[in-house]
Amino acid sequence: MAHGHSHDFADADARRLAGALALIVGFMAAEIVAGILASSLALISDAGHMLTDAVAIALALAALRLAQRPPGGSFTYGLRRAEILSAQINGITLLLLSVLITYEGIRRLIDPPDVEGGLVVIVALVGIVVNLLAARMLAGAQRRSLNVQGAFLHIVTDLFAFVATAIAGAVILIWGLDRADGIASILIAALMLWAAYGLLRESGRIFMEAAPKDLDPEAIGKALVEEAGVVEVHDLHVWEVTTGMAAISAHMIVRQDADCHEARWRAARLLADRFGVEHSTLQVEHEPGDELLQIQPH
């Protein structure tokens, strides 16, 4: 039953992602044309940001499908980490685009071209509406996935970018300050850089097998060693296979008179109940006795 519910949630998320993707791609194509006609770098940079949004949503959609595949062969965890790989690709793309847009924005501040402020305002206002619709679609998705959450943050970031573009267009239209387009482009690039940093930081933590932020390895080790019969815990490792899927392994030493199987069961329940970790691999052994077996040569 639970497995069926997870598939239902995944299918619902896939529909939301596909709907948002269709909105973004359609408007992105229109914005590129409008940006070329209006000679507006802000519009073209917005379109570049929307391209990364489209890539983020498409990768999230693909990763969602890959994560549903059961483990098999050498992929003992399945393909759950596909979402982390796509999040890192998306972060790198954002980083590169932000650098390119910053360079071009600075160039336009030095030598600003003529910009059609009216067209910029119209396209930006339509973009605000499109991003609000896309954000509403993704807001209903299960954003435990780093990719889905990343796609949602991209849409929200793009929403602020369109607001900046609309303001720049109004400034150009009212006061004729063409440099406002370059200023808006640099602000948009800064937003893209912020989104890239967040995605690369979180995906990098998972690739480096750092402990999840909400799990303290020291607290986990202390809780395990305080269990009845446990005398030592070492080789404790806490990492994240993918978003929301933590794993723990440890070597536990128990007293000679302790039941190592019961100790293993209690420790596993402790990790699940107190720390929310269902995937644990615990090696349990008795402590060495006072009298060691000695083999005498004949």
ZADO-1210 file (C-alpha; in nm, 4 decimals, padded with zeros to 6 digits):
<atoms>
<atom x="00.0000" y="00.0000" z="00.0000" code="MET" pos="1"/>
<atom x="00.2765" y="00.2437" z="00.0924" code="ALA" pos="2"/>
<atom x="00.4629" y="00.1596" z="-00.2271" code="HIS" pos="3"/>
<atom x="00.1502" y="00.2380" z="-00.4289" code="GLY" pos="4"/>
<atom x="00.1069" y="00.5696" z="-00.2511" code="HIS" pos="5"/>
<atom x="00.4681" y="00.6654" z="-00.3281" code="SER" pos="6"/>
<atom x="00.4065" y="00.5954" z="-00.6963" code="HIS" pos="7"/>
<atom x="00.0885" y="00.8066" z="-00.6842" code="ASP" pos="8"/>
<atom x="00.2829" y="01.0970" z="-00.5322" code="PHE" pos="9"/>
<atom x="00.5589" y="01.0564" z="-00.7918" code="ALA" pos="10"/>
<atom x="00.3051" y="01.0540" z="-01.0776" code="ASP" pos="11"/>
<atom x="00.1346" y="01.3659" z="-00.9404" code="ALA" pos="12"/>
<atom x="00.4720" y="01.5403" z="-00.9077" code="ASP" pos="13"/>
<atom x="00.5608" y="01.4371" z="-01.2635" code="ALA" pos="14"/>
<atom x="00.2407" y="01.5956" z="-01.3953" code="ARG" pos="15"/>
<atom x="00.3130" y="01.9191" z="-01.2078" code="ARG" pos="16"/>
<atom x="00.6699" y="01.9261" z="-01.3364" code="LEU" pos="17"/>
<atom x="00.5582" y="01.8580" z="-01.6953" code="ALA" pos="18"/>
<atom x="00.2978" y="02.1369" z="-01.6799" code="GLY" pos="19"/>
<atom x="00.5509" y="02.3862" z="-01.5430" code="ALA" pos="20"/>
<atom x="00.8028" y="02.2785" z="-01.8081" code="LEU" pos="21"/>
<atom x="00.5548" y="02.3428" z="-02.0901" code="ALA" pos="22"/>
<atom x="00.4814" y="02.6929" z="-01.9558" code="LEU" pos="23"/>
<atom x="00.8482" y="02.7825" z="-01.9162" code="ILE" pos="24"/>
<atom x="00.9619" y="02.6530" z="-02.2573" code="VAL" pos="25"/>
<atom x="00.6786" y="02.8255" z="-02.4427" code="GLY" pos="26"/>
<atom x="00.7390" y="03.1612" z="-02.2809" code="PHE" pos="27"/>
<atom x="01.1184" y="03.1284" z="-02.3087" code="MET" pos="28"/>
<atom x="01.0947" y="03.1015" z="-02.6870" code="ALA" pos="29"/>
<atom x="00.8720" y="03.4115" z="-02.7027" code="ALA" pos="30"/>
<atom x="01.1065" y="03.6029" z="-02.4735" code="GLU" pos="31"/>
<atom x="01.4126" y="03.5323" z="-02.6869" code="ILE" pos="32"/>
<atom x="01.2350" y="03.6745" z="-02.9907" code="VAL" pos="33"/>
<atom x="01.1161" y="03.9782" z="-02.7915" code="ALA" pos="34"/>
<atom x="01.4651" y="04.0344" z="-02.6467" code="GLY" pos="35"/>
<atom x="01.6210" y="04.0375" z="-02.9940" code="ILE" pos="36"/>
<atom x="01.3557" y="04.2752" z="-03.1294" code="LEU" pos="37"/>
<atom x="01.3872" y="04.5100" z="-02.8281" code="ALA" pos="38"/>
<atom x="01.7702" y="04.4861" z="-02.8095" code="SER" pos="39"/>
<atom x="01.7234" y="04.4053" z="-02.4389" code="SER" pos="40"/>
<atom x="01.9939" y="04.2038" z="-02.2638" code="LEU" pos="41"/>
<atom x="01.7707" y="04.1888" z="-01.9549" code="ALA" pos="42"/>
<atom x="01.5077" y="03.9987" z="-02.1541" code="LEU" pos="43"/>
<atom x="01.7657" y="03.7700" z="-02.3152" code="ILE" pos="44"/>
<atom x="01.9307" y="03.7045" z="-01.9776" code="SER" pos="45"/>
<atom x="01.5865" y="03.6301" z="-01.8351" code="ASP" pos="46"/>
<atom x="01.5411" y="03.3815" z="-02.1195" code="ALA" pos="47"/>
<atom x="01.8792" y="03.2314" z="-02.0317" code="GLY" pos="48"/>
<atom x="01.7648" y="03.1949" z="-01.6733" code="HIS" pos="49"/>
<atom x="01.4414" y="03.0374" z="-01.7934" code="MET" pos="50"/>
<atom x="01.6490" y="02.7934" z="-01.9984" code="LEU" pos="51"/>
<atom x="01.8171" y="02.6821" z="-01.6775" code="THR" pos="52"/>
<atom x="01.4716" y="02.6599" z="-01.5201" code="ASP" pos="53"/>
<atom x="01.3597" y="02.4367" z="-01.8059" code="ALA" pos="54"/>
<atom x="01.6725" y="02.2220" z="-01.7702" code="VAL" pos="55"/>
<atom x="01.6204" y="02.2012" z="-01.3939" code="ALA" pos="56"/>
<atom x="01.2592" y="02.0893" z="-01.4350" code="ILE" pos="57"/>
<atom x="01.3443" y="01.8430" z="-01.7147" code="ALA" pos="58"/>
<atom x="01.6258" y="01.6911" z="-01.5089" code="LEU" pos="59"/>
<atom x="01.4013" y="01.6757" z="-01.2027" code="ALA" pos="60"/>
<atom x="01.1405" y="01.4965" z="-01.4120" code="LEU" pos="61"/>
<atom x="01.3951" y="01.2483" z="-01.5478" code="ALA" pos="62"/>
<atom x="01.5484" y="01.1933" z="-01.2033" code="ALA" pos="63"/>
<atom x="01.2022" y="01.1314" z="-01.0590" code="LEU" pos="64"/>
<atom x="01.1483" y="00.8508" z="-01.3090" code="ARG" pos="65"/>
<atom x="01.4972" y="00.7058" z="-01.2605" code="LEU" pos="66"/>
<atom x="01.4595" y="00.7058" z="-00.8814" code="ALA" pos="67"/>
<atom x="01.1500" y="00.4847" z="-00.9151" code="GLN" pos="68"/>
<atom x="01.3512" y="00.2057" z="-01.0744" code="ARG" pos="69"/>
<atom x="01.4236" y="-00.0819" z="-00.8346" code="PRO" pos="70"/>
<atom x="01.7830" y="-00.1639" z="-00.7355" code="PRO" pos="71"/>
<atom x="01.9562" y="-00.4112" z="-00.9624" code="GLY" pos="72"/>
<atom x="02.2975" y="-00.5320" z="-01.0694" code="GLY" pos="73"/>
<atom x="02.5793" y="-00.3099" z="-00.9488" code="SER" pos="74"/>
<atom x="02.3347" y="-00.0293" z="-00.8580" code="PHE" pos="75"/>
<atom x="02.2424" y="-00.1616" z="-00.5139" code="THR" pos="76"/>
<atom x="02.0696" y="00.1652" z="-00.4210" code="TYR" pos="77"/>
<atom x="01.9034" y="00.1901" z="-00.7595" code="GLY" pos="78"/>
<atom x="01.9413" y="00.5231" z="-00.9399" code="LEU" pos="79"/>
<atom x="01.8324" y="00.7415" z="-00.6495" code="ARG" pos="80"/>
<atom x="02.1386" y="00.9644" z="-00.6754" code="ARG" pos="81"/>
<atom x="02.0434" y="01.0708" z="-01.0303" code="ALA" pos="82"/>
<atom x="01.8651" y="01.3718" z="-00.8781" code="GLU" pos="83"/>
<atom x="02.1860" y="01.4825" z="-00.7067" code="ILE" pos="84"/>
<atom x="02.3830" y="01.4537" z="-01.0299" code="LEU" pos="85"/>
<atom x="02.1248" y="01.6589" z="-01.2194" code="SER" pos="86"/>
<atom x="02.1194" y="01.9200" z="-00.9408" code="ALA" pos="87"/>
<atom x="02.4960" y="01.9575" z="-00.9727" code="GLN" pos="88"/>
<atom x="02.4746" y="01.9903" z="-01.3527" code="ILE" pos="89"/>
<atom x="02.2047" y="02.2521" z="-01.3087" code="ASN" pos="90"/>
<atom x="02.4147" y="02.4443" z="-01.0561" code="GLY" pos="91"/>
<atom x="02.7169" y="02.4483" z="-01.2889" code="ILE" pos="92"/>
<atom x="02.4990" y="02.5729" z="-01.5757" code="THR" pos="93"/>
<atom x="02.3645" y="02.8548" z="-01.3594" code="LEU" pos="94"/>
<atom x="02.7162" y="02.9494" z="-01.2545" code="LEU" pos="95"/>
<atom x="02.8441" y="02.9726" z="-01.6123" code="LEU" pos="96"/>
<atom x="02.5413" y="03.1698" z="-01.7313" code="LEU" pos="97"/>
<atom x="02.5736" y="03.4178" z="-01.4454" code="SER" pos="98"/>
<atom x="02.9370" y="03.4854" z="-01.5382" code="VAL" pos="99"/>
<atom x="02.8507" y="03.5411" z="-01.9066" code="LEU" pos="100"/>
<atom x="02.5554" y="03.7678" z="-01.8280" code="ILE" pos="101"/>
<atom x="02.7617" y="03.9727" z="-01.5796" code="THR" pos="102"/>
<atom x="03.0298" y="04.0273" z="-01.8451" code="TYR" pos="103"/>
<atom x="02.7764" y="04.1368" z="-02.1066" code="GLU" pos="104"/>
<atom x="02.5894" y="04.3522" z="-01.8525" code="GLY" pos="105"/>
<atom x="02.9082" y="04.5409" z="-01.7635" code="ILE" pos="106"/>
<atom x="02.9805" y="04.5897" z="-02.1324" code="ARG" pos="107"/>
<atom x="02.6337" y="04.7388" z="-02.1805" code="ARG" pos="108"/>
<atom x="02.6826" y="04.9714" z="-01.8865" code="LEU" pos="109"/>
<atom x="02.9886" y="05.1099" z="-02.0624" code="ILE" pos="110"/>
<atom x="02.8267" y="05.1290" z="-02.4064" code="ASP" pos="111"/>
<atom x="02.4460" y="05.1009" z="-02.3688" code="PRO" pos="112"/>
<atom x="02.2427" y="05.0189" z="-02.6832" code="PRO" pos="113"/>
<atom x="01.8974" y="05.1574" z="-02.7621" code="ASP" pos="114"/>
<atom x="01.6357" y="04.9479" z="-02.5783" code="VAL" pos="115"/>
<atom x="01.2605" y="04.9301" z="-02.6501" code="GLU" pos="116"/>
<atom x="01.1383" y="04.9952" z="-02.2960" code="GLY" pos="117"/>
<atom x="00.7696" y="04.9398" z="-02.3747" code="GLY" pos="118"/>
<atom x="00.8253" y="04.5906" z="-02.5164" code="LEU" pos="119"/>
<atom x="01.0501" y="04.5028" z="-02.2207" code="VAL" pos="120"/>
<atom x="00.7757" y="04.6007" z="-01.9730" code="VAL" pos="121"/>
<atom x="00.5057" y="04.4028" z="-02.1571" code="ILE" pos="122"/>
<atom x="00.7154" y="04.0846" z="-02.1824" code="VAL" pos="123"/>
<atom x="00.8319" y="04.1133" z="-01.8214" code="ALA" pos="124"/>
<atom x="00.4744" y="04.1492" z="-01.6930" code="LEU" pos="125"/>
<atom x="00.3678" y="03.8417" z="-01.8904" code="VAL" pos="126"/>
<atom x="00.6740" y="03.6623" z="-01.7502" code="GLY" pos="127"/>
<atom x="00.5640" y="03.7440" z="-01.3949" code="ILE" pos="128"/>
<atom x="00.2254" y="03.5829" z="-01.4625" code="VAL" pos="129"/>
<atom x="00.3847" y="03.2730" z="-01.6232" code="VAL" pos="130"/>
<atom x="00.6263" y="03.2265" z="-01.3331" code="ASN" pos="131"/>
<atom x="00.3494" y="03.2705" z="-01.0782" code="LEU" pos="132"/>
<atom x="00.1535" y="02.9914" z="-01.2516" code="LEU" pos="133"/>
<atom x="00.4605" y="02.7650" z="-01.2675" code="ALA" pos="134"/>
<atom x="00.5461" y="02.8347" z="-00.9020" code="ALA" pos="135"/>
<atom x="00.1906" y="02.7467" z="-00.8013" code="ARG" pos="136"/>
<atom x="00.2204" y="02.4141" z="-00.9858" code="MET" pos="137"/>
<atom x="00.5494" y="02.3221" z="-00.8187" code="LEU" pos="138"/>
<atom x="00.4390" y="02.4461" z="-00.4763" code="ALA" pos="139"/>
<atom x="00.2050" y="02.1460" z="-00.4591" code="GLY" pos="140"/>
<atom x="00.4819" y="01.8945" z="-00.5342" code="ALA" pos="141"/>
<atom x="00.6698" y="01.6906" z="-00.2743" code="GLN" pos="142"/>
<atom x="00.9769" y="01.9161" z="-00.2444" code="ARG" pos="143"/>
<atom x="01.1800" y="01.6721" z="-00.0354" code="ARG" pos="144"/>
<atom x="01.3799" y="01.6049" z="-00.3515" code="SER" pos="145"/>
<atom x="01.6753" y="01.8419" z="-00.3954" code="LEU" pos="146"/>
<atom x="01.5916" y="01.8592" z="-00.7640" code="ASN" pos="147"/>
<atom x="01.2249" y="01.9448" z="-00.7219" code="VAL" pos="148"/>
<atom x="01.3095" y="02.2000" z="-00.4542" code="GLN" pos="149"/>
<atom x="01.5824" y="02.3391" z="-00.6807" code="GLY" pos="150"/>
<atom x="01.3374" y="02.3711" z="-00.9689" code="ALA" pos="151"/>
<atom x="01.0919" y="02.5534" z="-00.7412" code="PHE" pos="152"/>
<atom x="01.3620" y="02.7934" z="-00.6212" code="LEU" pos="153"/>
<atom x="01.4598" y="02.8593" z="-00.9832" code="HIS" pos="154"/>
<atom x="01.1045" y="02.9601" z="-01.0668" code="ILE" pos="155"/>
<atom x="01.0858" y="03.1903" z="-00.7643" code="VAL" pos="156"/>
<atom x="01.4250" y="03.3413" z="-00.8516" code="THR" pos="157"/>
<atom x="01.3089" y="03.3971" z="-01.2088" code="ASP" pos="158"/>
<atom x="00.9967" y="03.5662" z="-01.0757" code="LEU" pos="159"/>
<atom x="01.2131" y="03.8250" z="-00.8970" code="PHE" pos="160"/>
<atom x="01.4223" y="03.8581" z="-01.2127" code="ALA" pos="161"/>
<atom x="01.1135" y="03.9506" z="-01.4155" code="PHE" pos="162"/>
<atom x="01.0185" y="04.2087" z="-01.1550" code="VAL" pos="163"/>
<atom x="01.3661" y="04.3639" z="-01.1931" code="ALA" pos="164"/>
<atom x="01.3310" y="04.3553" z="-01.5729" code="THR" pos="165"/>
<atom x="00.9888" y="04.5234" z="-01.5591" code="ALA" pos="166"/>
<atom x="01.1310" y="04.8005" z="-01.3406" code="ILE" pos="167"/>
<atom x="01.4248" y="04.8454" z="-01.5796" code="ALA" pos="168"/>
<atom x="01.1869" y="04.8667" z="-01.8757" code="GLY" pos="169"/>
<atom x="00.9763" y="05.1280" z="-01.6979" code="ALA" pos="170"/>
<atom x="01.2874" y="05.3351" z="-01.6167" code="VAL" pos="171"/>
<atom x="01.3928" y="05.3218" z="-01.9829" code="ILE" pos="172"/>
<atom x="01.0412" y="05.4077" z="-02.0994" code="LEU" pos="173"/>
<atom x="00.9959" y="05.7025" z="-01.8604" code="ILE" pos="174"/>
<atom x="01.3458" y="05.8522" z="-01.8281" code="TRP" pos="175"/>
<atom x="01.5247" y="05.7014" z="-02.1280" code="GLY" pos="176"/>
<atom x="01.8017" y="05.5524" z="-01.9099" code="LEU" pos="177"/>
<atom x="01.9208" y="05.2641" z="-02.1297" code="ASP" pos="178"/>
<atom x="02.1827" y="05.1610" z="-01.8714" code="ARG" pos="179"/>
<atom x="01.8964" y="05.0327" z="-01.6536" code="ALA" pos="180"/>
<atom x="01.8885" y="04.7254" z="-01.8787" code="ASP" pos="181"/>
<atom x="02.2506" y="04.6431" z="-01.7969" code="GLY" pos="182"/>
<atom x="02.1935" y="04.7043" z="-01.4245" code="ILE" pos="183"/>
<atom x="01.8926" y="04.4694" z="-01.4245" code="ALA" pos="184"/>
<atom x="02.1002" y="04.2058" z="-01.6066" code="SER" pos="185"/>
<atom x="02.3705" y="04.2181" z="-01.3384" code="ILE" pos="186"/>
<atom x="02.1054" y="04.1842" z="-01.0644" code="LEU" pos="187"/>
<atom x="01.9595" y="03.8833" z="-01.2446" code="ILE" pos="188"/>
<atom x="02.3077" y="03.7304" z="-01.2735" code="ALA" pos="189"/>
<atom x="02.3524" y="03.7783" z="-00.8971" code="ALA" pos="190"/>
<atom x="02.0280" y="03.5894" z="-00.8336" code="LEU" pos="191"/>
<atom x="02.1454" y="03.3086" z="-01.0629" code="MET" pos="192"/>
<atom x="02.4778" y="03.2946" z="-00.8784" code="LEU" pos="193"/>
<atom x="02.2960" y="03.2656" z="-00.5458" code="TRP" pos="194"/>
<atom x="02.0830" y="02.9761" z="-00.6787" code="ALA" pos="195"/>
<atom x="02.3931" y="02.8061" z="-00.8229" code="ALA" pos="196"/>
<atom x="02.5753" y="02.8319" z="-00.4909" code="TYR" pos="197"/>
<atom x="02.2861" y="02.6696" z="-00.3045" code="GLY" pos="198"/>
<atom x="02.2533" y="02.3792" z="-00.5469" code="LEU" pos="199"/>
<atom x="02.6282" y="02.3138" z="-00.5701" code="LEU" pos="200"/>
<atom x="02.6682" y="02.3338" z="-00.1921" code="ARG" pos="201"/>
<atom x="02.3874" y="02.0880" z="-00.1154" code="GLU" pos="202"/>
<atom x="02.4674" y="01.8420" z="-00.3955" code="SER" pos="203"/>
<atom x="02.8386" y="01.8662" z="-00.3111" code="GLY" pos="204"/>
<atom x="02.7686" y="01.7711" z="00.0508" code="ARG" pos="205"/>
<atom x="02.5911" y="01.4562" z="-00.0650" code="ILE" pos="206"/>
<atom x="02.8634" y="01.3622" z="-00.3152" code="PHE" pos="207"/>
<atom x="03.1267" y="01.4100" z="-00.0424" code="MET" pos="208"/>
<atom x="02.9124" y="01.1863" z="00.1814" code="GLU" pos="209"/>
<atom x="02.8796" y="01.4452" z="00.4565" code="ALA" pos="210"/>
<atom x="02.6306" y="01.3775" z="00.7344" code="ALA" pos="211"/>
<atom x="02.2869" y="01.5346" z="00.6766" code="PRO" pos="212"/>
<atom x="02.2530" y="01.8729" z="00.8441" code="LYS" pos="213"/>
<atom x="01.9866" y="01.7459" z="01.0844" code="ASP" pos="214"/>
<atom x="02.1994" y="01.4515" z="01.2062" code="LEU" pos="215"/>
<atom x="02.4902" y="01.4973" z="01.4484" code="ASP" pos="216"/>
<atom x="02.7318" y="01.1991" z="01.4335" code="PRO" pos="217"/>
<atom x="02.8570" y="01.2746" z="01.7858" code="GLU" pos="218"/>
<atom x="02.5034" y="01.2688" z="01.9253" code="ALA" pos="219"/>
<atom x="02.4316" y="00.9435" z="01.7409" code="ILE" pos="220"/>
<atom x="02.7497" y="00.7797" z="01.8730" code="GLY" pos="221"/>
<atom x="02.6720" y="00.8942" z="02.2290" code="LYS" pos="222"/>
<atom x="02.3160" y="00.7580" z="02.2061" code="ALA" pos="223"/>
<atom x="02.4412" y="00.4196" z="02.0816" code="LEU" pos="224"/>
<atom x="02.7092" y="00.3811" z="02.3490" code="VAL" pos="225"/>
<atom x="02.4544" y="00.4639" z="02.6204" code="GLU" pos="226"/>
<atom x="02.2447" y="00.1606" z="02.5227" code="GLU" pos="227"/>
<atom x="02.2398" y="-00.1227" z="02.7782" code="ALA" pos="228"/>
<atom x="02.5329" y="-00.3626" z="02.7359" code="GLY" pos="229"/>
<atom x="02.7242" y="-00.1475" z="02.4852" code="VAL" pos="230"/>
<atom x="03.0811" y="-00.0651" z="02.5908" code="VAL" pos="231"/>
<atom x="03.2225" y="00.0955" z="02.2746" code="GLU" pos="232"/>
<atom x="03.1145" y="00.2368" z="01.9368" code="VAL" pos="233"/>
<atom x="03.3670" y="00.3135" z="01.6632" code="HIS" pos="234"/>
<atom x="03.3938" y="00.3365" z="01.2831" code="ASP" pos="235"/>
<atom x="03.0690" y="00.5352" z="01.2879" code="LEU" pos="236"/>
<atom x="02.9738" y="00.6735" z="00.9451" code="HIS" pos="237"/>
<atom x="02.6693" y="00.8897" z="00.8683" code="VAL" pos="238"/>
<atom x="02.5941" y="00.9928" z="00.5106" code="TRP" pos="239"/>
<atom x="02.3134" y="01.0674" z="00.2674" code="GLU" pos="240"/>
<atom x="02.2486" y="00.8437" z="-00.0325" code="VAL" pos="241"/>
<atom x="02.0106" y="01.0984" z="-00.1800" code="THR" pos="242"/>
<atom x="01.7835" y="01.3717" z="-00.0479" code="THR" pos="243"/>
<atom x="01.5935" y="01.2415" z="00.2540" code="GLY" pos="244"/>
<atom x="01.7650" y="00.8993" z="00.2523" code="MET" pos="245"/>
<atom x="02.0263" y="00.8893" z="00.5291" code="ALA" pos="246"/>
<atom x="02.2354" y="00.5821" z="00.6097" code="ALA" pos="247"/>
<atom x="02.4483" y="00.4821" z="00.9079" code="ILE" pos="248"/>
<atom x="02.7130" y="00.2154" z="00.9643" code="SER" pos="249"/>
<atom x="02.9013" y="00.1455" z="01.2861" code="ALA" pos="250"/>
<atom x="03.1009" y="-00.1153" z="01.4779" code="HIS" pos="251"/>
<atom x="02.9623" y="-00.1842" z="01.8271" code="MET" pos="252"/>
<atom x="03.1321" y="-00.3746" z="02.1121" code="ILE" pos="253"/>
<atom x="02.9046" y="-00.5222" z="02.3805" code="VAL" pos="254"/>
<atom x="02.9735" y="-00.6947" z="02.7132" code="ARG" pos="255"/>
<atom x="03.0473" y="-01.0652" z="02.7277" code="GLN" pos="256"/>
<atom x="02.7125" y="-01.1380" z="02.8959" code="ASP" pos="257"/>
<atom x="02.5087" y="-00.9240" z="02.6534" code="ALA" pos="258"/>
<atom x="02.2937" y="-01.0633" z="02.3730" code="ASP" pos="259"/>
<atom x="02.4556" y="-00.9164" z="02.0597" code="CYS" pos="260"/>
<atom x="02.1461" y="-00.9851" z="01.8454" code="HIS" pos="261"/>
<atom x="01.9209" y="-00.7990" z="02.0883" code="GLU" pos="262"/>
<atom x="02.1757" y="-00.5177" z="02.1080" code="ALA" pos="263"/>
<atom x="02.1718" y="-00.4901" z="01.7287" code="ARG" pos="264"/>
<atom x="01.7929" y="-00.4801" z="01.7207" code="TRP" pos="265"/>
<atom x="01.7710" y="-00.2144" z="01.9948" code="ARG" pos="266"/>
<atom x="02.0329" y="00.0022" z="01.8250" code="ALA" pos="267"/>
<atom x="01.8509" y="-00.0179" z="01.4901" code="ALA" pos="268"/>
<atom x="01.5217" y="00.0816" z="01.6550" code="ARG" pos="269"/>
<atom x="01.6969" y="00.3703" z="01.8326" code="LEU" pos="270"/>
<atom x="01.8339" y="00.5028" z="01.5030" code="LEU" pos="271"/>
<atom x="01.4927" y="00.4744" z="01.3371" code="ALA" pos="272"/>
<atom x="01.2807" y="00.6154" z="01.6212" code="ASP" pos="273"/>
<atom x="01.5045" y="00.8931" z="01.7555" code="ARG" pos="274"/>
<atom x="01.7009" y="00.9940" z="01.4454" code="PHE" pos="275"/>
<atom x="01.4683" y="00.8831" z="01.1625" code="GLY" pos="276"/>
<atom x="01.7305" y="00.6625" z="00.9934" code="VAL" pos="277"/>
<atom x="01.5922" y="00.3339" z="00.8585" code="GLU" pos="278"/>
<atom x="01.9061" y="00.2305" z="00.6678" code="HIS" pos="279"/>
<atom x="02.1622" y="00.1142" z="00.9235" code="SER" pos="280"/>
<atom x="02.4414" y="-00.1429" z="00.9044" code="THR" pos="281"/>
<atom x="02.5698" y="-00.2326" z="01.2510" code="LEU" pos="282"/>
<atom x="02.8443" y="-00.4834" z="01.3226" code="GLN" pos="283"/>
<atom x="02.8114" y="-00.6083" z="01.6815" code="VAL" pos="284"/>
<atom x="03.0787" y="-00.8102" z="01.8637" code="GLU" pos="285"/>
<atom x="03.1469" y="-00.9159" z="02.2218" code="HIS" pos="286"/>
<atom x="03.4353" y="-00.7544" z="02.4055" code="GLU" pos="287"/>
<atom x="03.7413" y="-00.9776" z="02.4538" code="PRO" pos="288"/>
<atom x="03.7254" y="-01.2006" z="02.7615" code="GLY" pos="289"/>
<atom x="03.9758" y="-01.1917" z="03.0480" code="ASP" pos="290"/>
<atom x="04.1065" y="-01.5330" z="02.9595" code="GLU" pos="291"/>
<atom x="04.2319" y="-01.5685" z="02.6046" code="LEU" pos="292"/>
<atom x="04.2455" y="-01.9069" z="02.4334" code="LEU" pos="293"/>
<atom x="04.6037" y="-02.0227" z="02.4080" code="GLN" pos="294"/>
<atom x="04.7253" y="-02.2888" z="02.1659" code="ILE" pos="295"/>
<atom x="05.0301" y="-02.4792" z="02.2896" code="GLN" pos="296"/>
<atom x="05.2622" y="-02.6355" z="02.0321" code="PRO" pos="297"/>
<atom x="05.3131" y="-03.0138" z="02.0603" code="HIS" pos="298"/>
</atoms>
